[in-house]
Amino acid sequence: PCASPPRFPPGGVAAAASGGGTGGGGGGCALGALQTWAAPEPESDAMASKRMTSPWRWFQNYLAQVPLQFVGSTEYEANREEALKSPARTFSYFKPGLRNYITKTKPSYPSRVLAKLDYPNYKVDRWNGELLSVAALKDMIFADLLKFSAPEYPGFEPIDEIDGISYERNEALAERANGAAFFRLKGKLQIPVKLVLALLQDPTKLGYSDVTVGALDQFKLFKDGQSFAAYSVAFSFTPPIAWRDEVDICAWREEVDGSYLYGCESALVKAIPLLPGAVRSIASIFSWKFVPVDGGASIDT
């Protein structure tokens, strides 16, 4: 969830689910913070910048949503049910009616950047402007997840509990993140953790689970087989709120105690061009921790 003042609106932190593997239970933790900002355009291309951020461009985005009347129809629901049950993994998703508009409007991924992402010493730009190698960025994602999900981490206050899912907020961390809501969710689920990881990495299943997802594309799979770079587009049904796009690097790993970590963080923010008429959404932390527990139960933290 993201809502906002002009440059860094309050974002949301999400929680995840955990589950047992074969023969055991599991638990998990998810947390995060989202921010939204308008990515700067090159000064040398002022006319393009004006054109891309103009009210007319925003209006074109809304006109592109007309085919979305398909969403909610019998055909859409049938396709959705089939996709959610399919064991096949996909690598890109487009909301019905938006594929042609997004693919024709979105700038292509820079080939030079894609070619360099496998170089060990190539530095990607994080959401805060820091430059890190992909390996160092993944290490930071996991380190932040372990730090903030620890029960002893100070400042998290219980806010509410619904259907066994507890909600905690940390106002000190929100203040450091320019007002972005920073929270943790914790709950119990009966689902194998490897299935959860598979679902989190399937764009089609994620896209059909959220009506506002216009596109989700894993445009770079890293050689370790456990990480990827993804581009997504979220549209708004309510003018004058602009569409948002986002670029993240996501990764997962198994710990020695049998728990699993999965996290995403916005990167390549300047390297991947902005969708014309959109503002760039930023995930400064969006992560899950799945911890095995006795008795086959599962916990989200």
Sequence and secondary structure as in RCSB ss.txt:
>XXXX:A:sequence
PCASPPRFPPGGVAAAASGGGTGGGGGGCALGALQTWAAPEPESDAMASKRMTSPWRWFQNYLAQVPLQFVGSTE
YEANREEALKSPARTFSYFKPGLRNYITKTKPSYPSRVLAKLDYPNYKVDRWNGELLSVAALKDMIFADLLKFSA
PEYPGFEPIDEIDGISYERNEALAERANGAAFFRLKGKLQIPVKLVLALLQDPTKLGYSDVTVGALDQFKLFKDG
QSFAAYSVAFSFTPPIAWRDEVDICAWREEVDGSYLYGCESALVKAIPLLPGAVRSIASIFSWKFVPVDGGASID
T
>XXXX:A:secstr
    SSSS             TTS   EEEEEEEEEE     GGGHHHHHHHTSHHHHHHHHHTTGGGGGTTSHH
HHHHHHHHHH     SEEE TTTHHHHHHHS    HHHHHHTTSTT EEEBTTS EEEHHHHHHHHHHHHHHHHS
TT TTEEEEEEETTEEEEEEHHHHHHTTT   EEEEEE  S HHHHHHHHT HHHHHHH TTEEEEEEEEE TTS
SEEEEEEEE  SSTTS EEEEEEEEEEEE TTS EEEEEEEB TTTS   TTEEEEEEEEEEEEE   GGG  EE
 
